[in-house]
Amino acid sequence: MKTGKERAVCWTGGEAFRGPGEGEFHDEHAANDAACGVSHSVSGDTAQDWRSLGKIPLLARLTDDQLRTVWAVSLSRRYVAREVLRNMGDPATHLLLLLRGRVAATVTTSAGRVIRFGDFVASCALDKVAVIDGRGHTATLTALTSCAVRILPRDRFHSLLDGAPSARRHVLRVLADQVRRQQTQSAAAATQHTEERLAAWLLEEAAAASDCGVRLPGTQESLAELLGVTRVTINRALMRLRRDGLIAVERRKVDILAPELLKARASRWCG
């Protein structure tokens, strides 16, 4: 995949997402300023400060002093909706810490098919594996909403783990949990009916929401990419759940009307 700034393109849902590559942080002066605590945010971090880093699961075991250090040596960056944070294959020289917003991770096959690995909502660390193994970003990361990100140099992250055994063990546990979830998702994609997977996804998203409303990740085509099916297939599954009175669909939001029945539908084809 091309990684030049002017050529960074990811096709998702029939539209091109364009954005800068990793090169925006190769400026040595910017790195020096960050070490001195100088902010490079486009509009300022307002209410955000070093404490917001503690909400990121990967950093949950760091002390206050360590979190302050991460804040001081990281850069601040804002992204607008549909802007690319990183392209697949870009050198993973920085750990991206998402403090606000939602980001999609996608891969485009040689045949032009878009595979959507998932959506990531603040607060979280993006593409941790790429930063740890140094083999380049595993997917193209695109902002679905406006996003606030702290950019932590890879060597600083490694130094932090080398000097804090408890933090290193915690990172290994987080990565192990991620692998288990991915295995579960892969098994579901291979064995479960689309309606079952859709019902399970809706329940999982609703559990993280403040009400029973679930916002779709962009268009129905984006949701189809996330579940690994076609837009027509996902549309039919949504209509069946709506017809049976389990959900209500309005534009990009789904309201769950009968959670217990939806849970039963999610396991309907198991076994």
C-alpha positions as CSV (number, residue, x, y, z in Angstrom):
1,M,0.0,0.0,0.0
2,K,1.2,3.5,-0.8
3,T,2.3,5.5,2.2
4,G,3.1,8.9,0.8
5,K,1.1,11.8,2.3
6,E,-0.5,12.8,-0.9
7,R,-1.4,9.2,-1.9
8,A,-2.7,7.8,1.4
9,V,-6.1,6.4,0.5
10,C,-8.3,3.8,2.1
11,W,-11.5,2.9,0.3
12,T,-14.3,2.2,2.7
13,G,-18.0,2.1,1.9
14,G,-17.3,3.3,-1.7
15,E,-15.7,6.5,-0.6
16,A,-12.0,7.5,-0.2
17,F,-10.6,8.4,3.1
18,R,-7.5,10.6,2.9
19,G,-5.0,11.7,5.5
20,P,-1.4,12.0,6.5
21,G,1.0,9.2,7.1
22,E,3.4,8.6,9.9
23,G,5.8,11.2,8.6
24,E,4.1,14.0,10.4
25,F,5.9,13.1,13.6
26,H,9.4,12.6,12.2
27,D,10.2,16.3,12.9
28,E,13.1,16.2,15.4
29,H,12.1,19.6,16.8
30,A,8.6,18.4,17.5
31,A,10.0,15.5,19.5
32,N,12.3,17.8,21.5
33,D,9.4,20.2,22.3
34,A,7.3,17.3,23.4
35,A,10.0,16.2,25.9
36,C,9.8,19.7,27.4
37,G,6.1,19.5,27.8
38,V,5.1,21.8,24.9
39,S,1.7,21.1,23.5
40,H,1.1,20.8,19.7
41,S,-2.7,20.4,19.8
42,V,-4.5,22.2,17.1
43,S,-7.1,23.7,19.5
44,G,-5.8,22.8,22.9
45,D,-6.6,19.8,25.1
46,T,-9.1,21.9,27.2
47,A,-10.4,19.6,30.0
48,Q,-8.0,16.8,29.1
49,D,-4.8,16.3,31.1
50,W,-2.5,13.5,32.2
51,R,-5.3,11.9,34.2
52,S,-7.2,11.0,31.1
53,L,-4.4,8.6,30.2
54,G,-5.4,6.5,33.2
55,K,-8.7,5.6,31.5
56,I,-6.8,3.6,28.8
57,P,-6.8,-0.1,29.8
58,L,-3.2,-0.6,28.5
59,L,-2.0,2.1,30.9
60,A,-4.2,1.3,33.8
61,R,-1.4,0.0,36.1
62,L,0.9,3.0,35.7
63,T,1.5,5.3,38.6
64,D,0.5,9.0,38.6
65,D,4.2,9.9,38.0
66,Q,4.4,7.5,35.1
67,L,1.2,8.9,33.6
68,R,2.6,12.4,33.9
69,T,5.8,11.3,32.1
70,V,3.8,9.7,29.3
71,W,1.8,13.0,28.9
72,A,5.0,15.1,28.9
73,V,6.8,13.0,26.2
74,S,3.8,12.5,23.9
75,L,2.4,14.8,21.2
76,S,-1.2,16.0,21.0
77,R,-3.0,15.5,17.7
78,R,-6.6,16.2,16.5
79,Y,-8.2,14.4,13.6
80,V,-11.5,15.2,11.9
81,A,-14.1,12.6,10.8
82,R,-12.9,10.5,7.8
83,E,-9.3,11.5,8.2
84,V,-6.7,8.6,8.1
85,L,-4.6,8.4,11.2
86,R,-2.3,5.6,9.8
87,N,-2.3,3.4,6.7
88,M,-1.7,-0.3,6.8
89,G,2.0,-1.0,6.6
90,D,3.1,2.4,7.8
91,P,6.0,2.2,10.2
92,A,4.6,1.9,13.8
93,T,7.0,4.4,15.3
94,H,4.4,5.8,17.8
95,L,1.7,4.4,20.1
96,L,-1.6,6.1,19.4
97,L,-3.6,6.8,22.6
98,L,-7.2,7.6,21.7
99,L,-8.6,10.0,24.3
100,R,-11.8,11.1,22.5
101,G,-13.7,9.8,19.4
102,R,-14.1,6.6,17.4
103,V,-11.7,5.0,15.0
104,A,-12.2,2.2,12.4
105,A,-9.6,-0.4,11.5
106,T,-9.8,-1.7,7.9
107,V,-7.8,-3.7,5.4
108,T,-8.5,-3.6,1.6
109,T,-7.7,-6.9,-0.2
110,S,-6.1,-7.1,-3.6
111,A,-9.6,-7.7,-5.0
112,G,-10.8,-4.4,-3.6
113,R,-12.9,-5.9,-0.8
114,V,-12.8,-4.0,2.5
115,I,-12.5,-6.0,5.7
116,R,-13.3,-4.1,8.8
117,F,-11.6,-5.5,11.9
118,G,-13.6,-3.4,14.3
119,D,-14.3,0.1,15.7
120,F,-12.4,1.4,18.6
121,V,-13.9,4.0,21.0
122,A,-12.0,6.2,23.5
123,S,-10.3,5.6,25.8
124,C,-7.9,3.0,24.3
125,A,-4.5,2.3,22.6
126,L,-4.7,1.7,18.9
127,D,-2.8,-1.1,17.1
128,K,-0.7,-2.1,20.1
129,V,0.7,-5.2,18.4
130,A,2.3,-3.1,15.6
131,V,4.1,-0.9,18.1
132,I,5.3,-3.9,20.1
133,D,6.6,-6.0,17.2
134,G,7.7,-3.1,15.0
135,R,6.5,-4.7,11.8
136,G,4.2,-1.9,10.6
137,H,0.6,-1.1,11.2
138,T,-1.7,-4.0,10.8
139,A,-4.7,-2.0,9.4
140,T,-5.6,1.4,8.1
141,L,-7.0,3.5,11.0
142,T,-9.6,6.0,10.0
143,A,-11.4,8.5,12.3
144,L,-15.2,8.0,12.3
145,T,-15.7,11.1,14.4
146,S,-13.5,14.0,15.5
147,C,-10.7,12.4,17.6
148,A,-8.2,13.6,20.2
149,V,-5.0,11.5,20.3
150,R,-1.7,11.5,22.2
151,I,1.2,10.2,20.2
152,L,3.8,8.3,22.3
153,P,7.2,7.4,20.7
154,R,7.6,3.7,20.5
155,D,11.0,3.7,22.2
156,R,9.5,5.7,25.1
157,F,6.8,3.1,25.5
158,H,9.3,0.2,25.5
159,S,11.5,2.0,28.1
160,L,8.5,2.5,30.3
161,L,7.7,-1.2,30.2
162,D,11.3,-2.2,30.8
163,G,11.4,-0.1,33.9
164,A,8.0,-1.3,35.3
165,P,7.6,-5.1,35.5
166,S,4.0,-4.8,36.8
167,A,3.0,-2.6,33.9
168,R,4.7,-5.1,31.5
169,R,2.7,-8.0,33.0
170,H,-0.5,-6.0,32.7
171,V,0.2,-5.2,29.0
172,L,0.7,-9.0,28.4
173,R,-2.6,-9.7,30.0
174,V,-4.4,-7.0,27.9
175,L,-2.8,-8.5,24.7
176,A,-3.8,-12.0,25.7
177,D,-7.4,-10.9,26.2
178,Q,-7.3,-9.3,22.8
179,V,-6.2,-12.5,21.2
180,R,-9.0,-14.5,22.9
181,R,-11.6,-12.0,21.7
182,Q,-10.3,-12.2,18.2
183,Q,-10.4,-16.0,18.3
184,T,-14.0,-15.9,19.5
185,Q,-14.9,-13.4,16.7
186,S,-13.2,-15.6,14.1
187,A,-15.1,-18.6,15.2
188,A,-18.4,-16.7,15.2
189,A,-17.7,-15.5,11.6
190,A,-17.1,-19.1,10.5
191,T,-20.1,-20.7,12.2
192,Q,-22.8,-18.3,13.1
193,H,-25.7,-17.0,11.1
194,T,-25.6,-13.3,10.3
195,E,-28.7,-12.5,12.3
196,E,-27.2,-14.2,15.3
197,R,-23.9,-12.3,15.0
198,L,-25.9,-9.0,14.5
199,A,-27.9,-9.7,17.6
200,A,-24.8,-10.4,19.6
201,W,-23.1,-7.3,18.4
202,L,-26.1,-5.1,19.2
203,L,-26.2,-6.5,22.8
204,E,-22.5,-5.9,23.3
205,E,-22.7,-2.3,22.0
206,A,-25.8,-1.6,24.1
207,A,-24.1,-2.9,27.2
208,A,-21.5,-0.1,26.8
209,A,-24.1,2.6,26.1
210,S,-25.9,4.7,28.7
211,D,-29.3,3.6,27.3
212,C,-30.6,0.8,25.0
213,G,-29.7,2.8,21.9
214,V,-26.9,1.6,19.6
215,R,-25.3,3.9,17.0
216,L,-24.4,2.2,13.8
217,P,-20.7,2.5,12.7
218,G,-21.4,4.8,9.8
219,T,-23.6,3.3,7.0
220,Q,-25.1,-0.2,6.8
221,E,-22.3,-1.1,4.5
222,S,-19.8,-0.2,7.3
223,L,-21.7,-2.5,9.7
224,A,-21.7,-5.2,7.0
225,E,-17.9,-4.8,6.7
226,L,-17.6,-5.1,10.5
227,L,-19.5,-8.4,10.5
228,G,-17.9,-9.7,7.3
229,V,-21.1,-9.9,5.1
230,T,-22.7,-7.9,2.3
231,R,-24.8,-4.8,2.8
232,V,-27.9,-6.6,1.4
233,T,-27.4,-9.4,4.0
234,I,-27.1,-7.0,6.9
235,N,-30.1,-5.0,5.7
236,R,-32.2,-8.2,5.7
237,A,-31.1,-9.2,9.1
238,L,-32.0,-5.7,10.5
239,M,-35.4,-5.8,8.9
240,R,-36.1,-9.3,10.4
241,L,-35.2,-8.1,13.9
242,R,-37.4,-5.0,13.4
243,R,-40.3,-7.0,12.0
244,D,-40.2,-9.3,15.0
245,G,-40.4,-6.3,17.4
246,L,-36.9,-6.8,18.9
247,I,-35.4,-3.5,17.7
248,A,-36.4,-0.1,16.2
249,V,-34.2,1.3,13.4
250,E,-34.0,5.0,12.6
251,R,-31.2,6.3,10.3
252,R,-27.9,5.4,12.1
253,K,-29.4,4.3,15.4
254,V,-30.9,1.1,16.6
255,D,-33.0,1.0,19.8
256,I,-33.3,-2.4,21.5
257,L,-36.9,-3.0,22.5
258,A,-36.7,-6.5,23.8
259,P,-33.2,-7.3,25.1
260,E,-34.1,-10.8,26.5
261,L,-35.7,-11.9,23.2
262,L,-32.7,-10.4,21.3
263,K,-30.4,-12.4,23.6
264,A,-32.3,-15.6,22.8
265,R,-32.1,-14.7,19.1
266,A,-28.3,-14.3,19.4
267,S,-28.0,-18.0,20.5
268,R,-30.7,-19.3,18.2
269,W,-28.4,-21.1,15.7
270,C,-25.8,-22.2,18.2
271,G,-24.9,-25.9,18.1
